[in-house]
Amino acid sequence: MIVPSIDLMGGQAVQLVGGRKLALEAGDPRPIARRFGTLGEIAVVDLDAALGAGSNADLVRELIRLAPCRIGGGIRDVETARSWLDAGATKVVLGTAAVPEVLRSLPRERVVAALDAVHGSVVVDGWRRDTGIEVTASMETLRPYVSEFLVTFVEREGRLEGIDPEAVARLVEAADEVPLTVAGGVTTAEEIAALDALGVDAQVGMALYTGKLHPADALTAPMVSDRDDGLWPTIVTDERGIALGLAWSSAESVRAAVDEQAGVYHSRRRGLWRKGETSGARQELVRIALDCDRDALRFTVHQHGAFCHTASRTCFGDGHGLGRLEDTVSRRAVDAPTGSYSRRVLDDSRLLAAKLAEEAAELAEAEARSEVIHEAADLLYFTMIKLAAADVGFSEVEEELDRRSLRVSRREGEVT
């Protein structure tokens, strides 16, 4: 699998050669994060912090809200690492501070040890100091404390020279059961597929920024198909993971989907098919994932209107629960007639505030099981109206809850 990389200097996305020479300025990292985020987790590296030349902390916090991010660069103590985990980083990447006395104070499942190496010898302090320690020896020492290794071949970094298969094989052996990601020199989809076959992920920067490797080709590099036409079955879900229907994808359609950030598939009758192009039931692409066998895809989308040609929300019916409620409220926000109760509550913020306070109080006082269910449903209904009035999707609330669940520090009285 691929882990796209965003390296930051002076508030801009950049790429360096060998960790030193500025080779490319890619500009504002926010649209890059949105695009790369459709492929899954991205790596954000604050080079200024790593080199002791400043900080891009505020910008990094913005990126965390745009895509799932593992954060590295200048994290040299437990407090800084915890602060990034509390901010919503999926993982923190520690280099110079990847030592047992620091790592044992952090949740192992959220920590990546970054071992930057020049010809097999670990370098630290922004790649400026050679420790003289073999990278495989460091891996053996750190295995009990981390959930993953990131090994960067600094001598290949940014040079588009390809990978060293023999060196990677030695790293896989040294990592033992700990997952491994490698960076430096990864250039082609074939290399990513070869790494994936070894159980190794590829962190990629320069090849993506220069256009030598399309992000979609990097993502689908490990994919296989037993069909004569080479298509991949694609499960289409909403943000909650509810299946909307089944489609088919090709390398071409996945490229188009990533480029357009939309639901684009391969119709077995018509070829390239952009969902909603004629019906208006368009899709915003949230994320693409590969299944464990690399023979099927999942597209997570934000669906506008009905997915199914029968005007049903899904190809399996209208759905249920919060998804169905949100759809109902969204429609009423558009077409509720003047004078109706829905229109009044949507348009009168005081009335809505009063109803929210009333329903929250009634839920707080409810005791019988059936009463709790009834009052919770009432409160959720008016909550959905509040969200619709503010043009906020419930998926955004769920994303906030997910970010809170990543906190490792807790204050007294917190509910998540």
HELIX and SHEET records of a PDB file:
HELIX    1   1 PRO A   29  GLY A   37  1                                   9    
HELIX    2   2 LEU A   47  ALA A   50  1                                   4    
HELIX    3   3 ALA A   57  LEU A   66  1                                  10    
HELIX    4   4 VAL A   78  ALA A   87  1                                  10    
HELIX    5   5 PRO A  100  LEU A  103  1                                   4    
HELIX    6   6 ARG A  108  ARG A  110  5                                   3    
HELIX    7   7 VAL A  135  LEU A  142  1                                   8    
HELIX    8   8 ARG A  143  TYR A  145  5                                   3    
HELIX    9   9 VAL A  154  ARG A  156  5                                   3    
HELIX   10  10 PRO A  165  ALA A  175  1                                  11    
HELIX   11  11 ALA A  189  ALA A  197  1                                   9    
HELIX   12  12 MET A  206  TYR A  209  1                                   4    
HELIX   13  13 PRO A  215  THR A  220  1                                   6    
HELIX   14  14 ALA A  251  GLU A  260  1                                  10    
HELIX   15  15 GLY A  321  ASP A  335  1                                  15    
HELIX   16  16 TYR A  341  ASP A  347  1                                   7    
HELIX   17  17 SER A  349  GLU A  365  1                                  17    
HELIX   18  18 ARG A  369  ALA A  389  1                                  21    
HELIX   19  19 PHE A  394  SER A  405  1                                  12    
SHEET    1   A 9 LYS A  21  GLY A  27  0                                        
SHEET    2   A 9 GLN A  12  VAL A  17 -1                                        
SHEET    3   A 9 ILE A   2  MET A   9 -1                                        
SHEET    4   A 9 ILE A  42  ASP A  46  1                                        
SHEET    5   A 9 CYS A  69  GLY A  72  1                                        
SHEET    6   A 9 LYS A  91  LEU A  94  1                                        
SHEET    7   A 9 VAL A 111  VAL A 118  1                                        
SHEET    8   A 9 SER A 121  VAL A 124 -1                                        
SHEET    9   A 9 ARG A 129  GLU A 134 -1                                        
SHEET    1   B 6 LYS A  21  GLY A  27  0                                        
SHEET    2   B 6 GLN A  12  VAL A  17 -1                                        
SHEET    3   B 6 ILE A   2  MET A   9 -1                                        
SHEET    4   B 6 VAL A 200  VAL A 204  1                                        
SHEET    5   B 6 LEU A 180  ALA A 183  1                                        
SHEET    6   B 6 GLU A 148  PHE A 153  1                                        
SHEET    1   C 4 ALA A 243  SER A 249  0                                        
SHEET    2   C 4 TRP A 232  THR A 237 -1                                        
SHEET    3   C 4 LEU A 297  GLN A 303  1                                        
SHEET    4   C 4 GLN A 283  LEU A 290 -1                                        
SHEET    1   D 2 VAL A 264  SER A 267  0                                        
SHEET    2   D 2 GLY A 271  ARG A 274 -1                                        
END                                                                             
